[in-house]
Amino acid sequence: MADWIGGNFYLTREQMEMNATYCYGWLNANGWSLNAISGMFGNMQTESGINPGIWEDLNEGNLNGGFGLTQWTPASKYLDWANERGLDYTQMDSNLMRIEWEVAEHEQWISTSAYPMSFEEFKTSEADPYTLGMTFLYNYERPTDLNQPFRGTQAQEWYKYLSGVDPPDPPGQLHKMPFYFYLKRRYI
């Protein structure tokens, strides 16, 4: 039985918490601070319900819409990346590996004057969860409407929840990405 749940459907709060706990263990083992994880989860809650297999508006197969934990848009951006690496794009670990790849490769994240922080700095930041929720909104998600303070509030709620949870050990080996995942396709 998986320690997470995913698919093209909305999750209950209990299912989101199960997924958040799984991701907390995975991300913690890869050097993320609890504050940064909470900030990211405050956004993932809005984007996907912390569901690695959900399509934007449940419109399965719409490659122009969003997909996955952070609703990569167009979905083909993430799906192509996963397929090039032989990963099952619906899996939680594949979604998390993509985020780690983005940190390492300086992808997706654009530091703003409102939140002048690199993705590497964000990953280990001890700033308060609200601020990190807003940082992720402005520097990573970048929606048309940036006036979404509830994402910072959700980050605070995830911090409170996760503060009472011991980060689980990732199943199997530590999920550090193999070196070859960083290589461009032409080198494989």
Phi and psi in degrees as GROMACS dihedral restraints (atoms count N, CA, C in turn):
[ dihedral_restraints ]
;  ai    aj    ak    al  type     phi  dphi    fc
    3     4     5     6     1   -70.9    20    10
    4     5     6     7     1   153.1    20    10
    6     7     8     9     1   -91.7    20    10
    7     8     9    10     1    13.5    20    10
    9    10    11    12     1  -150.0    20    10
   10    11    12    13     1   166.5    20    10
   12    13    14    15     1  -134.0    20    10
   13    14    15    16     1   143.3    20    10
   15    16    17    18     1  -157.9    20    10
   16    17    18    19     1   157.8    20    10
   18    19    20    21     1   162.1    20    10
   19    20    21    22     1  -179.1    20    10
   21    22    23    24     1   -86.9    20    10
   22    23    24    25     1    66.3    20    10
   24    25    26    27     1  -157.2    20    10
   25    26    27    28     1   161.7    20    10
   27    28    29    30     1   -82.0    20    10
   28    29    30    31     1   143.5    20    10
   30    31    32    33     1   -95.5    20    10
   31    32    33    34     1   153.1    20    10
   33    34    35    36     1   -77.7    20    10
   34    35    36    37     1   168.8    20    10
   36    37    38    39     1   -60.4    20    10
   37    38    39    40     1   -41.2    20    10
   39    40    41    42     1   -62.1    20    10
   40    41    42    43     1   -40.5    20    10
   42    43    44    45     1   -68.2    20    10
   43    44    45    46     1   -38.8    20    10
   45    46    47    48     1   -61.1    20    10
   46    47    48    49     1   -41.6    20    10
   48    49    50    51     1   -64.1    20    10
   49    50    51    52     1   -38.8    20    10
   51    52    53    54     1   -61.9    20    10
   52    53    54    55     1   -45.7    20    10
   54    55    56    57     1   -65.7    20    10
   55    56    57    58     1   -40.9    20    10
   57    58    59    60     1   -62.2    20    10
   58    59    60    61     1   -40.5    20    10
   60    61    62    63     1   -63.7    20    10
   61    62    63    64     1   -44.3    20    10
   63    64    65    66     1   -59.4    20    10
   64    65    66    67     1   -50.0    20    10
   66    67    68    69     1   -63.2    20    10
   67    68    69    70     1   -36.8    20    10
   69    70    71    72     1   -57.8    20    10
   70    71    72    73     1   -47.3    20    10
   72    73    74    75     1   -61.6    20    10
   73    74    75    76     1   -44.4    20    10
   75    76    77    78     1   -64.3    20    10
   76    77    78    79     1   -50.2    20    10
   78    79    80    81     1   -68.9    20    10
   79    80    81    82     1   -41.0    20    10
   81    82    83    84     1   -58.6    20    10
   82    83    84    85     1   -42.6    20    10
   84    85    86    87     1   -65.8    20    10
   85    86    87    88     1   -19.6    20    10
   87    88    89    90     1  -102.8    20    10
   88    89    90    91     1    17.6    20    10
   90    91    92    93     1    91.3    20    10
   91    92    93    94     1     9.9    20    10
   93    94    95    96     1   -81.1    20    10
   94    95    96    97     1   143.1    20    10
   96    97    98    99     1   -79.8    20    10
   97    98    99   100     1   153.6    20    10
   99   100   101   102     1   -59.3    20    10
  100   101   102   103     1   -37.8    20    10
  102   103   104   105     1   -64.6    20    10
  103   104   105   106     1   -43.2    20    10
  105   106   107   108     1   -67.2    20    10
  106   107   108   109     1   -42.2    20    10
  108   109   110   111     1   -58.4    20    10
  109   110   111   112     1   -45.4    20    10
  111   112   113   114     1   -62.9    20    10
  112   113   114   115     1   -41.9    20    10
  114   115   116   117     1   -60.6    20    10
  115   116   117   118     1   -42.0    20    10
  117   118   119   120     1   -68.2    20    10
  118   119   120   121     1   -41.8    20    10
  120   121   122   123     1   -64.1    20    10
  121   122   123   124     1   -32.5    20    10
  123   124   125   126     1   -59.4    20    10
  124   125   126   127     1   -30.3    20    10
  126   127   128   129     1   -86.1    20    10
  127   128   129   130     1   -42.2    20    10
  129   130   131   132     1   -60.7    20    10
  130   131   132   133     1   -33.6    20    10
  132   133   134   135     1   -58.1    20    10
  133   134   135   136     1   -43.1    20    10
  135   136   137   138     1   -74.6    20    10
  136   137   138   139     1   -41.6    20    10
  138   139   140   141     1   -70.4    20    10
  139   140   141   142     1   -47.3    20    10
  141   142   143   144     1  -136.2    20    10
  142   143   144   145     1    -3.8    20    10
  144   145   146   147     1    69.0    20    10
  145   146   147   148     1    23.8    20    10
  147   148   149   150     1    57.8    20    10
  148   149   150   151     1    43.5    20    10
  150   151   152   153     1  -116.3    20    10
  151   152   153   154     1   115.5    20    10
  153   154   155   156     1   -73.4    20    10
  154   155   156   157     1   -11.4    20    10
  156   157   158   159     1  -116.5    20    10
  157   158   159   160     1    17.8    20    10
  159   160   161   162     1   -95.6    20    10
  160   161   162   163     1   138.8    20    10
  162   163   164   165     1   -95.4    20    10
  163   164   165   166     1   147.6    20    10
  165   166   167   168     1   -54.9    20    10
  166   167   168   169     1   129.6    20    10
  168   169   170   171     1    57.2    20    10
  169   170   171   172     1    22.4    20    10
  171   172   173   174     1    59.5    20    10
  172   173   174   175     1    22.2    20    10
  174   175   176   177     1   -88.4    20    10
  175   176   177   178     1    77.7    20    10
  177   178   179   180     1   -59.2    20    10
  178   179   180   181     1   132.4    20    10
  180   181   182   183     1    88.4    20    10
  181   182   183   184     1    -3.7    20    10
  183   184   185   186     1   -77.4    20    10
  184   185   186   187     1    96.1    20    10
  186   187   188   189     1   -70.3    20    10
  187   188   189   190     1   -13.8    20    10
  189   190   191   192     1   -86.4    20    10
  190   191   192   193     1   -18.7    20    10
  192   193   194   195     1   -86.8    20    10
  193   194   195   196     1  -169.0    20    10
  195   196   197   198     1   -92.5    20    10
  196   197   198   199     1   161.7    20    10
  198   199   200   201     1  -150.6    20    10
  199   200   201   202     1   145.2    20    10
  201   202   203   204     1    86.9    20    10
  202   203   204   205     1  -171.1    20    10
  204   205   206   207     1   -53.2    20    10
  205   206   207   208     1   -43.7    20    10
  207   208   209   210     1  -105.2    20    10
  208   209   210   211     1     7.6    20    10
  210   211   212   213     1    55.5    20    10
  211   212   213   214     1    57.9    20    10
  213   214   215   216     1   -54.8    20    10
  214   215   216   217     1   127.5    20    10
  216   217   218   219     1  -130.6    20    10
  217   218   219   220     1   126.3    20    10
  219   220   221   222     1   -68.9    20    10
  220   221   222   223     1   156.2    20    10
  222   223   224   225     1   -57.1    20    10
  223   224   225   226     1   -31.1    20    10
  225   226   227   228     1   -60.3    20    10
  226   227   228   229     1   -26.2    20    10
  228   229   230   231     1   -58.7    20    10
  229   230   231   232     1   -46.0    20    10
  231   232   233   234     1   -79.3    20    10
  232   233   234   235     1   -45.3    20    10
  234   235   236   237     1   -60.2    20    10
  235   236   237   238     1   -43.6    20    10
  237   238   239   240     1   -62.4    20    10
  238   239   240   241     1   -43.8    20    10
  240   241   242   243     1   -58.0    20    10
  241   242   243   244     1   -48.0    20    10
  243   244   245   246     1   -64.7    20    10
  244   245   246   247     1   -45.6    20    10
  246   247   248   249     1   -62.3    20    10
  247   248   249   250     1   -39.8    20    10
  249   250   251   252     1   -60.8    20    10
  250   251   252   253     1   -25.0    20    10
  252   253   254   255     1  -103.7    20    10
  253   254   255   256     1     5.7    20    10
  255   256   257   258     1    71.0    20    10
  256   257   258   259     1    27.1    20    10
  258   259   260   261     1   -99.1    20    10
  259   260   261   262     1   147.4    20    10
  261   262   263   264     1   -80.1    20    10
  262   263   264   265     1   110.9    20    10
  264   265   266   267     1   -64.5    20    10
  265   266   267   268     1   -16.3    20    10
  267   268   269   270     1   -84.2    20    10
  268   269   270   271     1    -9.9    20    10
  270   271   272   273     1   -81.5    20    10
  271   272   273   274     1   143.8    20    10
  273   274   275   276     1   -57.8    20    10
  274   275   276   277     1   -46.8    20    10
  276   277   278   279     1   -60.8    20    10
  277   278   279   280     1   -36.4    20    10
  279   280   281   282     1   -64.1    20    10
  280   281   282   283     1   -42.8    20    10
  282   283   284   285     1   -60.0    20    10
  283   284   285   286     1   -45.4    20    10
  285   286   287   288     1   -68.1    20    10
  286   287   288   289     1   -37.1    20    10
  288   289   290   291     1   -63.0    20    10
  289   290   291   292     1   -36.3    20    10
  291   292   293   294     1   -62.9    20    10
  292   293   294   295     1   -43.1    20    10
  294   295   296   297     1   -63.7    20    10
  295   296   297   298     1   -43.3    20    10
  297   298   299   300     1   -61.6    20    10
  298   299   300   301     1   -40.1    20    10
  300   301   302   303     1   -62.2    20    10
  301   302   303   304     1   -41.7    20    10
  303   304   305   306     1   -62.3    20    10
  304   305   306   307     1   -39.2    20    10
  306   307   308   309     1   -61.6    20    10
  307   308   309   310     1   -51.1    20    10
  309   310   311   312     1   -65.8    20    10
  310   311   312   313     1   -35.9    20    10
  312   313   314   315     1   -97.7    20    10
  313   314   315   316     1     3.6    20    10
  315   316   317   318     1    57.8    20    10
  316   317   318   319     1    45.7    20    10
  318   319   320   321     1  -104.0    20    10
  319   320   321   322     1   152.9    20    10
  321   322   323   324     1    73.8    20    10
  322   323   324   325     1   -42.9    20    10
  324   325   326   327     1   -79.0    20    10
  325   326   327   328     1   129.3    20    10
  327   328   329   330     1  -128.1    20    10
  328   329   330   331     1   111.7    20    10
  330   331   332   333     1   -64.0    20    10
  331   332   333   334     1   134.5    20    10
  333   334   335   336     1  -112.3    20    10
  334   335   336   337     1   163.6    20    10
  336   337   338   339     1   -67.3    20    10
  337   338   339   340     1   -28.5    20    10
  339   340   341   342     1   -69.0    20    10
  340   341   342   343     1   -35.7    20    10
  342   343   344   345     1  -137.7    20    10
  343   344   345   346     1    76.9    20    10
  345   346   347   348     1   -76.5    20    10
  346   347   348   349     1    81.7    20    10
  348   349   350   351     1  -143.8    20    10
  349   350   351   352     1   136.7    20    10
  351   352   353   354     1   -77.5    20    10
  352   353   354   355     1   166.0    20    10
  354   355   356   357     1   -65.0    20    10
  355   356   357   358     1   -37.8    20    10
  357   358   359   360     1   -61.8    20    10
  358   359   360   361     1   -43.1    20    10
  360   361   362   363     1   -65.5    20    10
  361   362   363   364     1   -40.7    20    10
  363   364   365   366     1   -58.3    20    10
  364   365   366   367     1   -46.7    20    10
  366   367   368   369     1   -53.0    20    10
  367   368   369   370     1   -34.7    20    10
  369   370   371   372     1  -113.5    20    10
  370   371   372   373     1     9.0    20    10
  372   373   374   375     1   -65.7    20    10
  373   374   375   376     1   144.6    20    10
  375   376   377   378     1  -108.3    20    10
  376   377   378   379     1    13.6    20    10
  378   379   380   381     1   -60.8    20    10
  379   380   381   382     1   164.3    20    10
  381   382   383   384     1   -66.7    20    10
  382   383   384   385     1   149.6    20    10
  384   385   386   387     1   -57.7    20    10
  385   386   387   388     1   -37.0    20    10
  387   388   389   390     1   -58.5    20    10
  388   389   390   391     1   -50.2    20    10
  390   391   392   393     1   -60.5    20    10
  391   392   393   394     1   -40.9    20    10
  393   394   395   396     1   -71.0    20    10
  394   395   396   397     1   -30.6    20    10
  396   397   398   399     1   -63.3    20    10
  397   398   399   400     1   -42.8    20    10
  399   400   401   402     1   -71.6    20    10
  400   401   402   403     1   -34.3    20    10
  402   403   404   405     1   -61.5    20    10
  403   404   405   406     1   -46.0    20    10
  405   406   407   408     1   -63.5    20    10
  406   407   408   409     1   -39.7    20    10
  408   409   410   411     1   -59.3    20    10
  409   410   411   412     1   -50.9    20    10
  411   412   413   414     1   -73.7    20    10
  412   413   414   415     1   -39.6    20    10
  414   415   416   417     1   -95.1    20    10
  415   416   417   418     1   -21.1    20    10
  417   418   419   420     1  -115.3    20    10
  418   419   420   421     1   -57.1    20    10
  420   421   422   423     1   -72.5    20    10
  421   422   423   424     1   -47.3    20    10
  423   424   425   426     1    49.2    20    10
  424   425   426   427     1    53.2    20    10
  426   427   428   429     1   -70.9    20    10
  427   428   429   430     1   167.2    20    10
  429   430   431   432     1   -59.0    20    10
  430   431   432   433     1   -43.9    20    10
  432   433   434   435     1   -97.6    20    10
  433   434   435   436     1   102.5    20    10
  435   436   437   438     1   -83.1    20    10
  436   437   438   439     1    -8.5    20    10
  438   439   440   441     1   -81.1    20    10
  439   440   441   442     1    77.1    20    10
  441   442   443   444     1  -134.8    20    10
  442   443   444   445     1    63.6    20    10
  444   445   446   447     1   -62.1    20    10
  445   446   447   448     1   -18.4    20    10
  447   448   449   450     1   -62.9    20    10
  448   449   450   451     1   -23.4    20    10
  450   451   452   453     1   -67.2    20    10
  451   452   453   454     1   -36.3    20    10
  453   454   455   456     1   -67.2    20    10
  454   455   456   457     1   -40.0    20    10
  456   457   458   459     1   -64.1    20    10
  457   458   459   460     1   -41.8    20    10
  459   460   461   462     1   -62.2    20    10
  460   461   462   463     1   -37.2    20    10
  462   463   464   465     1   -60.8    20    10
  463   464   465   466     1   -42.0    20    10
  465   466   467   468     1   -61.7    20    10
  466   467   468   469     1   -40.0    20    10
  468   469   470   471     1   -65.7    20    10
  469   470   471   472     1   -40.0    20    10
  471   472   473   474     1   -66.6    20    10
  472   473   474   475     1   -36.6    20    10
  474   475   476   477     1   -62.0    20    10
  475   476   477   478     1   -45.5    20    10
  477   478   479   480     1   -61.1    20    10
  478   479   480   481     1   -45.6    20    10
  480   481   482   483     1   -63.1    20    10
  481   482   483   484     1   -50.9    20    10
  483   484   485   486     1   -70.6    20    10
  484   485   486   487     1   -23.4    20    10
  486   487   488   489     1   -63.0    20    10
  487   488   489   490     1   -23.1    20    10
  489   490   491   492     1   -96.3    20    10
  490   491   492   493     1     9.5    20    10
  492   493   494   495     1  -120.9    20    10
  493   494   495   496     1   132.5    20    10
  495   496   497   498     1   -76.8    20    10
  496   497   498   499     1   129.4    20    10
  498   499   500   501     1   -63.0    20    10
  499   500   501   502     1   122.7    20    10
  501   502   503   504     1   -69.3    20    10
  502   503   504   505     1   152.6    20    10
  504   505   506   507     1   -70.7    20    10
  505   506   507   508     1   136.3    20    10
  507   508   509   510     1   -60.2    20    10
  508   509   510   511     1   142.7    20    10
  510   511   512   513     1   -63.2    20    10
  511   512   513   514     1   143.9    20    10
  513   514   515   516     1    68.3    20    10
  514   515   516   517     1  -144.3    20    10
  516   517   518   519     1   -77.4    20    10
  517   518   519   520     1   161.6    20    10
  519   520   521   522     1   -57.3    20    10
  520   521   522   523     1   137.7    20    10
  522   523   524   525     1   -88.9    20    10
  523   524   525   526     1    35.0    20    10
  525   526   527   528     1   -63.4    20    10
  526   527   528   529     1   140.2    20    10
  528   529   530   531     1   -73.1    20    10
  529   530   531   532     1   134.4    20    10
  531   532   533   534     1   -61.1    20    10
  532   533   534   535     1   148.6    20    10
  534   535   536   537     1   -52.1    20    10
  535   536   537   538     1   -41.4    20    10
  537   538   539   540     1   -65.3    20    10
  538   539   540   541     1   -16.6    20    10
  540   541   542   543     1   -67.9    20    10
  541   542   543   544     1   -23.4    20    10
  543   544   545   546     1   -81.6    20    10
  544   545   546   547     1   -18.0    20    10
  546   547   548   549     1   -73.8    20    10
  547   548   549   550     1   147.1    20    10
  549   550   551   552     1   -70.2    20    10
  550   551   552   553     1   153.3    20    10
  552   553   554   555     1   -53.6    20    10
  553   554   555   556     1   -36.9    20    10
  555   556   557   558     1   -64.4    20    10
  556   557   558   559     1   -17.0    20    10
  558   559   560   561     1   -93.2    20    10
  559   560   561   562     1    -9.1    20    10
